[in-house]
């Protein structure tokens, strides 16, 4: 009976070690894949979300200003046409 307990104990230890090794390998593979993706994406010209939002806001303000200026130009052209 005592030898069976050692055998079971050894099998449990072996299974735990194998599970730990598998988990470690999975972590290494995941980290390696992340590193390769970062390298591949790192060469591309991506911007952060904050930078994108800032430029988007600037474009919206510029569009609004362009619309106001277009209205002013149209009004000035109308005045010139009325005088001429």
TARA-V237100 format. One record per backbone hydrogen bond with DSSP energy under -1.0 kcal/mol. NH is the residue of the N-H (numbers start at 1). CO is the residue of the C=O. If there is no record, write none. Layout:
# TARA-V237100
nh:NH co:CO
nh:NH co:CO
This chain:
# TARA-V237100
nh:5 co:1
nh:6 co:2
nh:7 co:3
nh:8 co:4
nh:9 co:5
nh:10 co:6
nh:11 co:7
nh:12 co:8
nh:13 co:9
nh:14 co:10
nh:15 co:11
nh:16 co:12
nh:17 co:13
nh:18 co:14
nh:19 co:15
nh:20 co:16
nh:21 co:17
nh:22 co:18
nh:23 co:19
nh:24 co:20
nh:25 co:21
nh:26 co:22
nh:27 co:23
nh:28 co:24
nh:29 co:25
nh:30 co:26
nh:31 co:27
nh:32 co:28
nh:33 co:29
nh:34 co:30
nh:35 co:31
nh:36 co:32
nh:37 co:33
nh:38 co:34
nh:39 co:35
nh:40 co:36
nh:41 co:37
nh:42 co:38
nh:44 co:41
nh:46 co:44
nh:52 co:48
nh:53 co:49
nh:54 co:50
nh:55 co:51
nh:56 co:52
nh:57 co:53
nh:58 co:54
nh:59 co:55
nh:60 co:56
nh:61 co:57
nh:62 co:58
nh:63 co:59
nh:64 co:60
nh:65 co:61
nh:66 co:62
nh:67 co:63
nh:68 co:64
nh:69 co:65
nh:70 co:66
nh:71 co:67
nh:72 co:68
nh:73 co:69
nh:74 co:70
nh:75 co:71
nh:76 co:72
nh:77 co:73
nh:78 co:74
nh:79 co:75
nh:80 co:76
nh:81 co:77
nh:82 co:78
nh:83 co:79
nh:84 co:80
